[in-house]
Amino acid sequence: MSSAQKMPKKKISWLFYGAAIPLTIFTAGVVSSFWWIWASAAPSSVNSQIRVTISEGMPTQIIGQELEKAGVIRSSLALRLWLQWQSLRSSQNVALRSGTYDFRTNQSLQQVVEQVQTAQATEVRFTIPEGWSIAQMAQLFEERNLFSSQDFIAATQRTSPRREWLPKDIPSLEGFLFPDTYQILPSEATPDRIIDLMLDRFEQVALKTYQENQAGTPKVKISLKDWVTLASIVEKEAVVESERRIISGVFWNRLRKNMRLESDPTVEYGLNIRQTPENPLTLEQVRTESPYNTYLNEGLPPGAIASVGLASLKATLEPAATDYLFFVAKFDGSHVFSRNLEDHEKALQVIDKRIQQKGQ
């Protein structure tokens, strides 16, 4: 058969593909449109309530799966697509806020997302990290529009008659507000109610640990107030977990020898400042009078300087058996420990030199 006779078939083939491709694209578009209409619609016409908790830091994919599993939305994929479209439209990441929410089964996908983005939560969730001060907590609550920072700070200074077990001579509740994640109804989110929640958690976790330890044959005997105060200093100094008990041991050694603790965080707390590797404490700051300055004052400060996690509380009751008397922080948060002042000063010089070289 000649090539001239084959040409009509090629023309028919090109005509077929020329018609098929647009038809396929059109069909896919129609199917996608119908799928989106279904996926973004309310799961039910019945007005039922479903309560779902979105945890702090939960990935969007997991949030979508949880909402789909609970019957709040029809498709977790549709949720991700909707959020991506919102991000493209606003040129910034679109986040879903943590909290406990009461959803209705007759809410559309858009209504569900709007509820979570505007934090119309049934319960307010907040997390207090280890090492935070009352001032930092107060700032968080004000930023979350719960109440003013001044109201919270004022409430923490009313130490009596909140709990019988609280020491009578503490200047504030610093150190006794246990760091953890909490949930509370928005209508109940007052300074006193949140303080009660945190004191309850301290009683359940920390106080129980203290009482069990001191009732037996403790490695160290210490009052509740002094325990929390010393543990708060350990909390602020310790970054590497394996060093926590060693740092506790250093402080206990210095206390037994009537040496001043000379802890930088106590100076920072007393002056309400924060040092960095690039801007360490100055000699003038270290010499500034403050009841919390353990470079100038012997023994422990008048109260804790931060909230304390269970690890530092336990480390203070179980200090490492060591003969170290000094330590200095390195760049990575770990420390160089020394047994005498001469070795400590050498370690300081090495670290200072590295800081200077890094800054050049």
The 8 nearest C-alpha neighbors of each residue, nearest first, counted from 0:
[[1, 4, 2, 5, 3, 6, 8, 7],
 [0, 2, 3, 4, 5, 6, 7, 8],
 [3, 1, 5, 4, 6, 0, 7, 8],
 [2, 4, 1, 5, 6, 7, 0, 8],
 [3, 5, 2, 1, 6, 0, 7, 8],
 [6, 4, 2, 3, 7, 8, 9, 1],
 [7, 5, 9, 8, 3, 4, 10, 2],
 [6, 8, 10, 9, 5, 11, 4, 3],
 [9, 7, 11, 10, 6, 5, 12, 4],
 [10, 8, 12, 6, 11, 7, 13, 5],
 [9, 11, 7, 13, 8, 12, 14, 6],
 [10, 12, 8, 14, 9, 13, 15, 7],
 [13, 11, 9, 15, 14, 10, 8, 16],
 [14, 12, 10, 16, 15, 11, 17, 9],
 [13, 15, 17, 11, 12, 16, 10, 18],
 [14, 16, 12, 18, 13, 17, 19, 11],
 [17, 15, 19, 13, 18, 14, 20, 12],
 [16, 18, 14, 15, 19, 13, 20, 21],
 [17, 19, 16, 15, 20, 21, 14, 22],
 [20, 18, 16, 22, 21, 17, 15, 23],
 [19, 21, 23, 22, 18, 16, 17, 24],
 [22, 20, 24, 23, 19, 18, 25, 17],
 [21, 23, 25, 19, 20, 24, 26, 18],
 [24, 22, 26, 20, 25, 21, 19, 27],
 [25, 23, 21, 27, 22, 26, 28, 20],
 [24, 26, 22, 28, 23, 27, 21, 29],
 [25, 27, 23, 29, 28, 24, 22, 30],
 [28, 26, 30, 24, 29, 25, 31, 23],
 [27, 29, 31, 25, 26, 30, 32, 24],
 [28, 30, 32, 26, 27, 31, 33, 25],
 [29, 31, 27, 33, 32, 28, 34, 26],
 [32, 30, 34, 28, 33, 29, 27, 35],
 [33, 31, 29, 35, 34, 30, 28, 36],
 [32, 34, 36, 30, 31, 35, 29, 37],
 [35, 33, 31, 37, 32, 36, 38, 30],
 [36, 34, 38, 32, 37, 33, 39, 31],
 [37, 35, 33, 34, 39, 38, 40, 32],
 [36, 38, 34, 35, 40, 39, 33, 73],
 [39, 37, 35, 73, 40, 74, 36, 34],
 [40, 38, 108, 36, 37, 35, 107, 77],
 [39, 41, 107, 37, 38, 36, 108, 42],
 [40, 42, 107, 105, 106, 43, 104, 108],
 [43, 41, 73, 104, 72, 105, 40, 71],
 [44, 42, 105, 45, 41, 104, 46, 106],
 [43, 45, 105, 46, 41, 42, 104, 106],
 [44, 46, 43, 47, 105, 104, 103, 42],
 [47, 45, 105, 104, 103, 44, 48, 43],
 [46, 48, 104, 103, 45, 49, 105, 102],
 [47, 49, 103, 102, 101, 104, 50, 46],
 [50, 48, 102, 101, 103, 51, 47, 71],
 [49, 51, 101, 100, 102, 48, 52, 99],
 [52, 50, 100, 99, 49, 53, 101, 66],
 [53, 51, 99, 98, 54, 100, 50, 97],
 [54, 52, 97, 98, 99, 51, 55, 62],
 [53, 55, 97, 57, 52, 56, 98, 124],
 [54, 56, 97, 57, 53, 98, 96, 124],
 [55, 57, 54, 58, 97, 53, 96, 59],
 [56, 58, 54, 55, 59, 62, 61, 53],
 [59, 57, 61, 60, 56, 62, 63, 55],
 [60, 58, 62, 61, 63, 57, 79, 95],
 [59, 61, 63, 62, 58, 64, 79, 75],
 [62, 60, 64, 63, 58, 59, 65, 57],
 [63, 61, 59, 65, 60, 64, 66, 58],
 [64, 62, 75, 66, 60, 61, 65, 67],
 [63, 65, 61, 67, 75, 62, 66, 68],
 [66, 64, 68, 62, 63, 67, 69, 61],
 [65, 67, 69, 63, 71, 68, 64, 72],
 [68, 66, 72, 64, 70, 69, 65, 73],
 [69, 67, 65, 70, 66, 64, 71, 72],
 [70, 68, 66, 67, 71, 65, 49, 51],
 [69, 71, 67, 68, 72, 66, 42, 73],
 [70, 72, 66, 69, 104, 67, 42, 102],
 [73, 71, 67, 70, 74, 66, 42, 108],
 [72, 74, 38, 67, 42, 70, 71, 75],
 [73, 75, 77, 76, 38, 72, 67, 78],
 [74, 76, 63, 78, 77, 64, 67, 79],
 [77, 75, 79, 74, 78, 80, 63, 60],
 [76, 78, 80, 74, 75, 79, 81, 38],
 [77, 79, 75, 81, 76, 80, 82, 63],
 [80, 78, 82, 76, 81, 77, 83, 75],
 [79, 81, 77, 83, 78, 82, 84, 76],
 [80, 82, 84, 78, 79, 83, 77, 85],
 [81, 83, 85, 79, 84, 80, 86, 78],
 [84, 82, 86, 80, 85, 81, 79, 87],
 [83, 85, 81, 87, 82, 86, 80, 88],
 [86, 84, 82, 88, 83, 87, 89, 81],
 [87, 85, 83, 91, 89, 92, 88, 84],
 [88, 86, 90, 84, 85, 89, 83, 91],
 [87, 89, 85, 86, 90, 84, 91, 83],
 [88, 90, 86, 91, 87, 85, 92, 93],
 [91, 89, 87, 86, 88, 92, 85, 93],
 [90, 92, 86, 89, 93, 87, 88, 85],
 [93, 91, 86, 94, 90, 89, 83, 85],
 [92, 94, 86, 91, 82, 85, 95, 83],
 [95, 93, 96, 92, 116, 59, 82, 115],
 [94, 96, 116, 115, 97, 93, 59, 112],
 [97, 95, 116, 115, 118, 94, 98, 53],
 [96, 98, 53, 55, 54, 95, 124, 99],
 [97, 99, 124, 53, 123, 120, 52, 122],
 [98, 100, 52, 122, 121, 120, 51, 53],
 [99, 101, 120, 121, 51, 50, 102, 52],
 [100, 102, 50, 49, 121, 48, 51, 103],
 [103, 101, 49, 48, 100, 50, 104, 71],
 [104, 102, 48, 105, 47, 106, 46, 49],
 [103, 105, 47, 43, 106, 71, 46, 42],
 [104, 106, 41, 44, 43, 103, 46, 45],
 [107, 105, 41, 104, 103, 110, 111, 108],
 [108, 106, 41, 40, 110, 109, 39, 111],
 [107, 109, 39, 111, 110, 72, 40, 112],
 [108, 110, 112, 107, 111, 113, 39, 106],
 [111, 109, 113, 107, 108, 112, 106, 114],
 [110, 112, 108, 114, 113, 109, 106, 107],
 [113, 111, 109, 115, 114, 110, 116, 108],
 [112, 114, 110, 116, 111, 115, 117, 109],
 [115, 113, 111, 119, 117, 112, 116, 118],
 [114, 116, 118, 112, 117, 113, 95, 96],
 [117, 115, 113, 95, 118, 114, 96, 112],
 [116, 118, 114, 115, 119, 113, 96, 112],
 [119, 117, 115, 120, 116, 96, 114, 98],
 [120, 118, 114, 117, 115, 121, 100, 116],
 [121, 119, 100, 118, 122, 99, 98, 123],
 [120, 122, 100, 99, 101, 184, 119, 123],
 [123, 121, 184, 99, 183, 120, 182, 98],
 [122, 124, 183, 182, 98, 184, 185, 120],
 [125, 123, 182, 98, 181, 122, 183, 97],
 [126, 124, 181, 180, 123, 182, 127, 55],
 [125, 127, 180, 179, 128, 181, 124, 178],
 [126, 128, 178, 179, 180, 129, 125, 131],
 [129, 127, 178, 131, 126, 130, 179, 306],
 [130, 128, 308, 178, 307, 131, 306, 127],
 [129, 131, 306, 305, 235, 307, 234, 128],
 [132, 130, 305, 306, 129, 128, 135, 133],
 [131, 133, 305, 135, 134, 306, 136, 130],
 [132, 134, 136, 135, 137, 173, 131, 152],
 [133, 135, 137, 132, 136, 138, 152, 148],
 [136, 134, 138, 132, 137, 133, 131, 139],
 [137, 135, 133, 139, 138, 134, 140, 132],
 [136, 138, 148, 134, 140, 135, 139, 151],
 [137, 139, 135, 141, 136, 140, 148, 142],
 [140, 138, 142, 136, 137, 141, 143, 135],
 [141, 139, 143, 137, 142, 145, 138, 146],
 [140, 142, 147, 144, 138, 143, 146, 139],
 [141, 143, 139, 144, 140, 138, 145, 147],
 [142, 144, 140, 141, 145, 139, 146, 138],
 [145, 143, 141, 142, 146, 140, 147, 139],
 [144, 146, 140, 143, 141, 188, 147, 189],
 [147, 145, 141, 144, 140, 148, 150, 189],
 [148, 146, 141, 150, 149, 151, 145, 140],
 [147, 149, 137, 151, 141, 150, 138, 152],
 [148, 150, 152, 147, 151, 153, 137, 146],
 [151, 149, 153, 147, 148, 152, 154, 190],
 [150, 152, 154, 190, 148, 153, 149, 137],
 [151, 153, 149, 155, 154, 150, 148, 137],
 [154, 152, 150, 156, 151, 155, 149, 157],
 [153, 155, 151, 156, 152, 157, 150, 190],
 [156, 154, 152, 172, 157, 153, 171, 151],
 [155, 157, 171, 153, 154, 158, 172, 152],
 [158, 156, 155, 154, 159, 171, 153, 172],
 [157, 159, 156, 161, 171, 172, 160, 155],
 [160, 158, 161, 157, 162, 167, 165, 163],
 [159, 161, 162, 158, 163, 157, 165, 167],
 [160, 162, 159, 158, 163, 165, 157, 195],
 [163, 161, 164, 165, 160, 159, 158, 198],
 [162, 164, 165, 161, 160, 166, 159, 167],
 [163, 165, 162, 166, 167, 206, 202, 223],
 [164, 166, 162, 163, 167, 161, 158, 159],
 [167, 165, 168, 224, 169, 164, 223, 163],
 [166, 168, 169, 165, 159, 158, 164, 163],
 [167, 169, 166, 170, 224, 301, 171, 302],
 [168, 170, 171, 167, 302, 166, 172, 301],
 [171, 169, 168, 302, 156, 172, 301, 158],
 [172, 170, 156, 173, 169, 155, 158, 157],
 [171, 173, 155, 175, 174, 158, 156, 176],
 [174, 172, 171, 303, 175, 305, 133, 304],
 [173, 175, 306, 303, 305, 176, 307, 227],
 [174, 176, 172, 173, 177, 201, 198, 306],
 [177, 175, 197, 198, 174, 306, 178, 201],
 [176, 178, 201, 197, 175, 200, 306, 179],
 [179, 177, 127, 129, 128, 306, 308, 176],
 [178, 180, 127, 126, 177, 181, 128, 129],
 [181, 179, 126, 125, 127, 124, 182, 178],
 [182, 180, 125, 124, 126, 179, 183, 196],
 [183, 181, 124, 123, 122, 125, 184, 180],
 [182, 184, 122, 123, 185, 188, 187, 124],
 [183, 185, 122, 187, 186, 123, 121, 188],
 [186, 184, 188, 187, 123, 122, 183, 121],
 [185, 187, 184, 188, 189, 183, 122, 121],
 [188, 186, 184, 185, 189, 183, 192, 193],
 [189, 187, 185, 186, 184, 192, 183, 193],
 [188, 190, 192, 191, 187, 193, 146, 145],
 [191, 189, 151, 193, 192, 194, 154, 188],
 [190, 192, 194, 189, 193, 195, 154, 151],
 [191, 193, 195, 189, 194, 190, 188, 196],
 [194, 192, 196, 195, 190, 191, 189, 197],
 [193, 195, 191, 197, 192, 196, 198, 190],
 [194, 196, 192, 198, 193, 197, 199, 191],
 [197, 195, 193, 199, 194, 198, 200, 192],
 [198, 196, 176, 200, 194, 177, 199, 195],
 [197, 199, 201, 195, 200, 176, 196, 194],
 [200, 198, 202, 196, 197, 201, 195, 203],
 [199, 201, 203, 197, 202, 198, 204, 177],
 [202, 200, 198, 205, 177, 204, 199, 203],
 [201, 203, 206, 199, 200, 204, 205, 198],
 [202, 204, 200, 201, 207, 199, 205, 206],
 [205, 203, 201, 207, 202, 206, 200, 208],
 [206, 204, 201, 208, 207, 202, 209, 203],
 [205, 207, 202, 209, 208, 204, 210, 201],
 [206, 208, 210, 205, 209, 204, 203, 211],
 [209, 207, 205, 211, 206, 210, 212, 204],
 [210, 208, 206, 212, 207, 211, 213, 205],
 [209, 211, 207, 213, 212, 208, 214, 206],
 [212, 210, 214, 208, 209, 213, 207, 215],
 [213, 211, 209, 210, 214, 217, 215, 208],
 [212, 214, 210, 217, 215, 211, 209, 216],
 [215, 213, 211, 212, 210, 216, 217, 209],
 [216, 214, 213, 212, 217, 211, 210, 218],
 [215, 217, 218, 213, 214, 212, 219, 220],
 [218, 216, 219, 213, 212, 215, 220, 214],
 [217, 219, 317, 216, 316, 220, 318, 212],
 [220, 218, 217, 316, 221, 317, 213, 318],
 [221, 219, 217, 213, 218, 222, 316, 216],
 [220, 222, 226, 219, 225, 223, 213, 224],
 [221, 223, 225, 224, 226, 220, 227, 166],
 [224, 222, 226, 225, 227, 221, 166, 209],
 [223, 225, 227, 226, 222, 166, 228, 302],
 [226, 224, 228, 222, 227, 223, 229, 221],
 [227, 225, 223, 229, 224, 228, 230, 222],
 [226, 228, 230, 224, 225, 229, 231, 174],
 [227, 229, 303, 225, 231, 302, 226, 230],
 [230, 228, 232, 226, 231, 227, 225, 233],
 [231, 229, 233, 227, 312, 232, 228, 315],
 [230, 232, 234, 228, 307, 305, 233, 229],
 [233, 231, 235, 229, 234, 230, 236, 228],
 [232, 234, 230, 236, 231, 235, 237, 247],
 [235, 233, 231, 232, 237, 311, 236, 130],
 [234, 236, 232, 233, 237, 130, 231, 264],
 [235, 237, 233, 234, 232, 238, 264, 246],
 [238, 236, 243, 234, 233, 235, 239, 242],
 [239, 237, 332, 240, 236, 333, 243, 242],
 [238, 240, 242, 241, 333, 237, 332, 243],
 [239, 241, 242, 243, 238, 237, 244, 310],
 [240, 242, 239, 243, 244, 245, 238, 237],
 [243, 241, 245, 240, 239, 244, 246, 237],
 [242, 244, 246, 237, 240, 245, 241, 314],
 [243, 245, 318, 314, 247, 319, 246, 242],
 [246, 244, 248, 319, 242, 247, 243, 249],
 [247, 245, 249, 248, 243, 244, 242, 250],
 [246, 248, 244, 318, 250, 245, 249, 315],
 [247, 249, 318, 245, 319, 251, 246, 250],
 [250, 248, 246, 252, 324, 247, 251, 323],
 [251, 249, 253, 247, 252, 248, 254, 260],
 [250, 252, 248, 254, 253, 249, 255, 247],
 [253, 251, 249, 255, 250, 254, 248, 256],
 [252, 254, 258, 256, 250, 251, 255, 257],
 [255, 253, 257, 251, 256, 252, 258, 250],
 [254, 256, 252, 253, 257, 251, 258, 250],
 [255, 257, 253, 254, 258, 252, 251, 259],
 [258, 256, 254, 255, 253, 259, 298, 297],
 [259, 257, 253, 256, 254, 260, 297, 255],
 [258, 260, 297, 261, 293, 298, 294, 257],
 [259, 261, 293, 262, 258, 250, 253, 294],
 [262, 260, 294, 293, 259, 263, 292, 295],
 [261, 263, 260, 264, 265, 293, 294, 266],
 [262, 264, 266, 265, 267, 261, 280, 293],
 [265, 263, 267, 266, 262, 268, 235, 232],
 [264, 266, 268, 263, 267, 291, 292, 262],
 [267, 265, 292, 269, 263, 264, 268, 270],
 [268, 266, 272, 264, 270, 265, 269, 271],
 [267, 269, 271, 265, 266, 270, 264, 304],
 [268, 270, 266, 291, 267, 271, 289, 265],
 [269, 271, 267, 268, 272, 266, 289, 284],
 [272, 270, 268, 267, 269, 273, 266, 134],
 [273, 271, 267, 270, 268, 274, 269, 266],
 [274, 272, 267, 275, 271, 268, 264, 280],
 [273, 275, 279, 278, 280, 272, 276, 267],
 [274, 276, 278, 277, 279, 273, 280, 272],
 [277, 275, 278, 279, 274, 354, 330, 329],
 [276, 278, 275, 279, 354, 358, 274, 355],
 [279, 277, 275, 276, 274, 280, 281, 273],
 [280, 278, 274, 275, 276, 277, 281, 273],
 [281, 279, 274, 284, 282, 278, 285, 263],
 [280, 282, 284, 283, 279, 285, 278, 286],
 [281, 283, 285, 284, 286, 280, 287, 279],
 [282, 284, 286, 281, 285, 287, 280, 288],
 [285, 283, 287, 281, 286, 282, 280, 266],
 [284, 286, 282, 283, 287, 281, 266, 280],
 [285, 287, 283, 284, 282, 288, 295, 294],
 [288, 286, 284, 285, 283, 289, 292, 266],
 [287, 289, 286, 292, 290, 295, 285, 291],
 [288, 290, 292, 291, 269, 287, 270, 266],
 [291, 289, 292, 300, 301, 288, 269, 296],
 [292, 290, 300, 289, 269, 265, 293, 266],
 [293, 291, 266, 289, 294, 265, 290, 295],
 [294, 292, 261, 296, 295, 260, 262, 291],
 [293, 295, 261, 292, 296, 259, 260, 285],
 [296, 294, 293, 292, 297, 286, 288, 259],
 [297, 295, 293, 294, 292, 298, 259, 290],
 [298, 296, 259, 293, 299, 295, 258, 260],
 [297, 299, 259, 254, 296, 300, 260, 293],
 [298, 300, 301, 297, 229, 293, 228, 225],
 [299, 301, 291, 302, 290, 298, 293, 292],
 [302, 300, 299, 291, 290, 169, 170, 303],
 [303, 301, 228, 300, 169, 170, 304, 173],
 [302, 304, 228, 174, 173, 231, 305, 227],
 [303, 305, 231, 268, 173, 302, 132, 174],
 [306, 304, 132, 130, 174, 131, 231, 303],
 [305, 307, 174, 130, 131, 129, 132, 178],
 [308, 306, 231, 129, 130, 174, 234, 305],
 [309, 307, 129, 310, 311, 178, 312, 306],
 [308, 310, 312, 311, 313, 205, 307, 204],
 [311, 309, 313, 312, 308, 314, 243, 307],
 [312, 310, 314, 313, 234, 309, 230, 308],
 [311, 313, 309, 230, 315, 310, 314, 308],
 [312, 314, 316, 310, 315, 311, 309, 317],
 [315, 313, 244, 317, 311, 316, 318, 312],
 [314, 316, 312, 313, 317, 247, 230, 318],
 [315, 317, 313, 314, 318, 219, 312, 218],
 [316, 318, 314, 315, 313, 218, 319, 244],
 [319, 317, 248, 244, 247, 314, 315, 316],
 [318, 320, 248, 244, 245, 321, 317, 247],
 [319, 321, 248, 318, 322, 245, 244, 317],
 [322, 320, 323, 319, 248, 245, 249, 252],
 [321, 323, 338, 324, 320, 252, 249, 248],
 [324, 322, 338, 337, 321, 249, 325, 336],
 [323, 325, 249, 338, 337, 253, 322, 252],
 [326, 324, 337, 336, 323, 343, 338, 249],
 [327, 325, 336, 335, 337, 334, 328, 343],
 [326, 328, 334, 335, 329, 336, 347, 325],
 [329, 327, 334, 333, 332, 335, 326, 330],
 [328, 330, 334, 333, 331, 332, 327, 350],
 [331, 329, 332, 328, 333, 276, 350, 354],
 [332, 330, 333, 329, 328, 334, 238, 239],
 [333, 331, 238, 330, 329, 328, 239, 334],
 [332, 334, 331, 329, 239, 328, 238, 335],
 [335, 333, 328, 327, 329, 326, 336, 332],
 [334, 336, 326, 327, 328, 337, 346, 329],
 [337, 335, 326, 325, 334, 323, 327, 338],
 [338, 336, 325, 343, 323, 339, 342, 326],
 [337, 339, 323, 324, 322, 325, 336, 342],
 [338, 340, 341, 342, 337, 343, 324, 325],
 [339, 341, 343, 342, 344, 338, 325, 337],
 [340, 342, 344, 343, 339, 345, 337, 338],
 [343, 341, 345, 344, 340, 339, 337, 346],
 [342, 344, 340, 346, 337, 341, 345, 347],
 [345, 343, 347, 341, 346, 342, 340, 348],
 [344, 346, 342, 348, 347, 343, 349, 341],
 [347, 345, 343, 349, 344, 348, 350, 342],
 [348, 346, 344, 350, 345, 349, 351, 343],
 [347, 349, 351, 345, 346, 350, 352, 344],
 [350, 348, 346, 352, 347, 351, 345, 353],
 [349, 351, 353, 347, 352, 348, 354, 346],
 [352, 350, 354, 348, 353, 349, 347, 355],
 [353, 351, 355, 349, 350, 354, 348, 356],
 [354, 352, 356, 350, 355, 351, 357, 349],
 [353, 355, 357, 351, 352, 356, 350, 358],
 [356, 354, 352, 358, 353, 357, 351, 359],
 [357, 355, 353, 359, 358, 354, 352, 351],
 [356, 358, 354, 355, 359, 353, 352, 277],
 [357, 359, 355, 356, 354, 277, 353, 352],
 [358, 356, 357, 355, 354, 353, 352, 277]]
